[in-house]
Amino acid sequence: MNTRQHILALFEDSRGDFISGAAIAQQLGISRSAVWKAVKELEKEGHHISAVRNKGYRLERDDDVLSVAGMLPYLDAGIDPSLIQVSDQLESTNKTAKELILEGAGQGTMVIANEQTAGRGRYGRSFQSPAGTGIYVSFVIDPKVLSFSTPTLVTAYAAVCVCEAIEAVCDLQPQIKWVNDIYVDSAKICGIATEAQMSFESAQASGIVVGIGINFREPTAGFVPEDRNVIGSLFGQESPPVSRNQLIAEIANRILAEKAPAESDLLTRYRQRLFILGQRVRVTRVKEPYEAVALDVNPLGQLVVRTDSGEVLELSSGEVSIKPL
């Protein structure tokens, strides 16, 4: 890292508290003039930094500029920060991640954007990705590292990781709607899109891309309404108690953990957060939609439902929406 990034990491590690310029200079082995210049560069990048005589510098708690340095204090030691790419704007983090796989990117690569101009969810649906208010991140996963028996469990794993990270960092209680939507207080706040990059020679997946889009704060203009979901955010328009950097790091620590959970353990954790179990749902598929009761999730991650005629079905694809009471 350069001087500016080292100083930002120090600020992030003591966010909200003052650090003297002399202490920073001594710790990094640079002059106080170099510290001052680096702080000015950080301010130009949009960071909220206070400077008070005889106290030093302080990164304000409302600072929320995405950066690798801002994530460093929260990342586990096993995660390589050199594999993290942060951009102000991308068409789609999943699209960029798949392109990087073709260039040789492997396990642990992360693509993050402050804004997506063409964000996509499952089935190519548009995903609202305004600047400065969301988390848009894609992880490159080696299929040999996360070797679940079915791709559906990869999405389930990502959903559990996101829920547990939000609970740990934000003190909220997220729930999951099968198979990939995350809700807080009956509003969708996150979608997950899992894609495979195929190798032409072997006809096998050369990499898995797990794309995660979270509405961290509500944009000033609000969200564009959707017919399918009530759209919400983690913190509305209030000042969040945590940064996007911290939440991204917490998600990364879980998704990129050295050892994936056993499938039975994963499914237990997944079922515990599924709010549709025991509920009447409307199943939308290629044929006519129908109503049923959501009973369980089987070992393959398929949703088990019972139709009004008593037939028990296992759904491996399609969309499930809750029938209003």
C-alpha positions in Angstrom: 0.0 0.0 0.0 1.1 3.6 -0.5 1.3 6.2 2.2 -2.3 7.4 1.7 -3.7 3.9 2.0 -1.6 3.2 5.2 -2.9 6.3 6.8 -6.5 5.5 5.8 -6.1 2.0 7.4 -4.8 3.7 10.6 -7.8 6.1 10.6 -10.2 3.2 10.0 -8.8 1.2 12.8 -9.5 4.1 15.2 -12.5 5.5 13.5 -14.0 8.4 15.5 -10.9 8.9 17.6 -8.1 11.4 17.0 -4.6 10.3 16.1 -1.8 12.9 16.2 0.2 13.7 13.1 3.4 12.9 15.1 2.1 9.5 16.0 1.2 8.7 12.4 4.6 9.9 11.2 6.5 7.9 13.8 4.5 4.7 13.1 4.9 4.9 9.3 8.4 6.3 9.3 7.5 9.4 7.3 7.5 13.2 7.9 4.6 15.1 9.4 4.5 17.0 6.1 4.0 13.8 4.2 1.1 12.9 6.6 -0.5 16.3 6.0 -0.3 15.8 2.2 -1.7 12.3 2.4 -4.7 13.6 4.5 -5.4 16.3 1.9 -5.4 13.6 -0.8 -7.9 11.5 1.2 -10.1 14.6 1.6 -10.1 15.1 -2.2 -11.2 11.5 -2.6 -14.3 12.4 -0.4 -13.2 11.2 3.0 -14.6 13.0 6.0 -11.6 13.9 8.1 -11.4 16.4 11.0 -8.2 18.1 12.0 -7.9 19.8 15.4 -4.8 21.5 16.8 -3.1 19.5 19.6 -5.4 16.5 18.9 -4.5 15.5 15.4 -6.7 13.9 12.7 -10.0 11.9 13.0 -11.9 9.9 10.4 -15.5 10.8 11.1 -18.0 8.0 11.8 -20.2 9.0 8.8 -17.3 8.5 6.3 -18.4 5.9 3.8 -16.0 5.9 0.8 -15.3 2.4 -0.4 -11.7 1.3 -0.4 -9.4 -1.6 0.3 -7.6 0.3 3.1 -11.0 0.9 4.7 -11.7 -2.9 4.8 -8.2 -3.9 6.0 -8.9 -3.5 9.8 -11.9 -5.9 9.5 -10.6 -8.5 7.1 -9.4 -11.9 8.4 -5.7 -12.6 8.0 -6.3 -15.3 5.4 -7.8 -12.9 2.9 -5.4 -11.4 0.3 -6.2 -7.6 -0.1 -4.3 -7.5 -3.3 -7.1 -9.6 -4.9 -9.7 -6.9 -4.1 -10.7 -4.5 -6.9 -12.7 -1.4 -6.0 -14.2 0.8 -8.7 -16.3 3.9 -8.6 -18.6 2.7 -11.4 -18.9 -0.6 -13.3 -21.5 -2.0 -15.6 -21.8 -5.1 -13.5 -19.5 -6.6 -10.8 -20.5 -10.1 -12.0 -19.6 -9.2 -15.6 -16.2 -7.9 -14.5 -15.6 -10.9 -12.3 -16.3 -13.3 -15.1 -13.9 -11.4 -17.4 -11.2 -11.6 -14.7 -11.7 -15.4 -14.5 -10.8 -15.6 -18.2 -7.7 -13.6 -17.4 -6.7 -16.1 -14.7 -8.3 -14.7 -11.6 -9.0 -17.3 -9.0 -10.3 -18.0 -5.5 -10.6 -14.9 -3.3 -10.9 -12.3 -6.1 -13.4 -9.6 -5.1 -14.9 -7.0 -7.4 -16.6 -4.1 -5.7 -18.4 -1.1 -7.2 -19.8 2.1 -5.7 -22.3 2.1 -8.5 -23.5 -0.3 -11.2 -25.0 1.0 -14.5 -26.4 -2.3 -15.6 -26.7 -4.4 -12.4 -28.6 -7.7 -12.9 -30.2 -10.2 -10.6 -31.5 -13.7 -11.3 -32.9 -14.3 -14.8 -31.3 -11.1 -16.0 -33.7 -8.8 -14.1 -32.5 -5.3 -13.5 -31.1 -4.6 -10.0 -31.2 -1.0 -8.8 -27.6 0.0 -8.0 -27.4 3.8 -7.3 -24.1 5.4 -6.3 -23.0 5.7 -2.7 -25.9 3.9 -1.0 -25.4 0.2 -1.8 -23.0 -2.7 -1.6 -22.3 -4.3 -5.0 -19.7 -7.0 -4.7 -18.9 -10.2 -6.6 -16.7 -13.0 -5.3 -14.7 -15.4 -7.5 -15.0 -18.9 -6.0 -12.9 -22.0 -7.1 -15.4 -24.9 -7.6 -12.8 -27.2 -6.0 -12.8 -25.0 -2.8 -16.5 -24.7 -2.4 -17.4 -28.2 -3.7 -21.1 -28.5 -2.7 -23.0 -31.2 -4.4 -25.4 -28.8 -6.2 -25.0 -25.2 -7.4 -28.2 -24.3 -5.4 -26.3 -24.8 -2.2 -23.7 -22.2 -3.3 -26.5 -19.6 -3.4 -27.8 -20.9 0.0 -24.3 -20.6 1.4 -24.0 -17.0 0.2 -27.4 -16.1 1.6 -26.5 -17.5 5.1 -23.1 -15.7 5.1 -24.8 -12.4 4.2 -27.5 -12.8 6.9 -25.0 -13.7 9.6 -22.7 -10.8 8.6 -25.6 -8.3 8.8 -26.6 -9.7 12.1 -23.1 -9.5 13.5 -22.3 -6.0 12.3 -25.6 -4.2 12.0 -27.5 -5.8 14.9 -30.5 -6.6 12.6 -32.4 -9.9 12.0 -32.5 -10.7 8.3 -34.5 -13.5 6.8 -34.3 -15.4 3.5 -37.0 -16.0 0.9 -36.0 -19.1 -1.1 -33.8 -19.1 -2.9 -31.7 -15.9 -2.9 -33.6 -12.9 -1.6 -32.9 -11.4 1.9 -35.4 -9.4 3.8 -35.5 -7.1 6.8 -38.8 -6.1 8.3 -40.8 -7.6 5.4 -38.8 -5.6 2.8 -36.2 -6.9 0.3 -32.8 -5.5 1.0 -30.5 -7.9 -0.8 -30.4 -10.1 -3.9 -27.8 -12.7 -4.8 -26.9 -13.9 -8.3 -24.7 -16.9 -8.7 -23.1 -17.7 -12.1 -20.6 -20.1 -13.4 -17.8 -19.3 -15.9 -17.5 -22.3 -18.1 -14.3 -23.6 -19.6 -14.7 -24.3 -23.3 -12.1 -27.1 -23.3 -13.4 -29.1 -20.4 -17.1 -28.0 -20.5 -16.8 -27.6 -16.7 -17.0 -24.6 -14.5 -13.6 -22.8 -14.3 -15.0 -20.4 -11.6 -18.1 -19.5 -9.7 -19.1 -15.9 -9.4 -21.3 -15.0 -6.4 -22.8 -11.5 -6.9 -24.3 -9.7 -3.9 -26.3 -6.5 -4.0 -27.4 -4.9 -0.7 -29.4 -1.8 -0.2 -27.3 -0.3 2.6 -29.0 3.1 2.7 -32.1 4.5 0.9 -31.2 6.9 -1.9 -32.4 10.5 -1.4 -34.9 10.0 -4.2 -36.0 6.6 -2.8 -36.2 3.3 -4.7 -38.1 2.7 -7.9 -41.1 0.5 -6.9 -41.1 -3.1 -8.0 -44.2 -5.3 -8.7 -42.5 -8.3 -7.2 -41.2 -7.0 -3.9 -41.4 -4.2 -1.3 -37.9 -2.7 -1.5 -36.1 -1.5 1.6 -32.7 -0.9 3.0 -30.7 -1.7 6.1 -30.6 1.9 7.5 -33.1 4.0 5.6 -31.8 7.5 5.1 -30.4 7.8 8.6 -26.6 7.8 9.3 -25.5 4.1 9.5 -23.6 3.0 12.7 -21.2 1.0 10.5 -19.6 1.5 7.2 -20.1 -0.3 3.9 -16.4 -1.3 4.1 -16.9 -3.1 7.5 -20.0 -5.0 6.2 -18.3 -6.0 3.0 -15.3 -7.3 5.0 -17.5 -9.3 7.3 -19.3 -10.9 4.4 -15.9 -11.7 2.8 -14.6 -13.3 6.0 -17.5 -15.7 5.9 -17.8 -16.5 2.2 -14.0 -16.9 1.8 -13.5 -18.8 5.0 -10.8 -21.5 4.7 -13.3 -24.3 5.4 -16.9 -24.5 4.0 -19.5 -25.9 6.4 -20.9 -29.4 6.0 -24.0 -29.4 3.8 -26.2 -30.6 6.7 -25.0 -27.7 8.9 -25.5 -25.2 6.0 -29.0 -26.4 5.4 -29.9 -26.2 9.1 -28.7 -22.5 9.2 -30.5 -21.8 5.9 -33.8 -23.3 7.1 -33.7 -21.3 10.3 -33.9 -18.1 8.3 -36.4 -19.1 5.7 -39.6 -17.1 6.6 -41.8 -18.9 4.0 -41.7 -22.3 5.6 -45.2 -23.2 6.8 -46.6 -20.3 4.7 -48.9 -20.3 1.7 -47.0 -19.3 -1.4 -47.6 -18.6 -5.1 -45.3 -20.6 -7.3 -44.6 -18.9 -10.6 -43.1 -21.2 -13.3 -43.3 -21.7 -17.1 -46.8 -23.1 -16.8 -49.7 -21.6 -14.9 -48.9 -20.3 -11.4 -50.3 -22.2 -8.6 -50.7 -21.9 -4.8 -49.2 -24.3 -2.3 -47.8 -24.6 1.2 -44.0 -24.4 1.6 -43.0 -27.4 3.7 -39.2 -27.7 3.8 -35.9 -27.5 1.9 -34.5 -30.9 0.9 -30.7 -31.8 0.9 -30.3 -30.5 -2.6 -31.6 -27.1 -1.6 -34.9 -27.6 -3.4 -38.1 -26.1 -1.9 -40.6 -28.8 -1.0 -44.2 -27.7 -1.4 -47.6 -29.3 -1.1 -50.3 -28.1 -3.6 -53.9 -27.7 -2.7 -54.6 -31.1 -4.3 -52.2 -32.7 -1.9 -49.4 -33.3 -4.3 -45.9 -32.8 -2.9 -43.4 -31.2 -5.3 -39.7 -30.4 -5.1 -38.8 -27.1 -6.8 -35.4 -26.7 -8.3 -36.1 -23.6 -10.3 -38.8 -21.0 -10.7 -39.8 -18.2 -8.5 -41.8 -18.3 -5.3 -43.7 -15.3 -3.9 -45.7 -15.1 -0.7 -49.5 -15.0 -1.1 -50.9 -12.1 0.9 -53.0 -13.2 3.9 
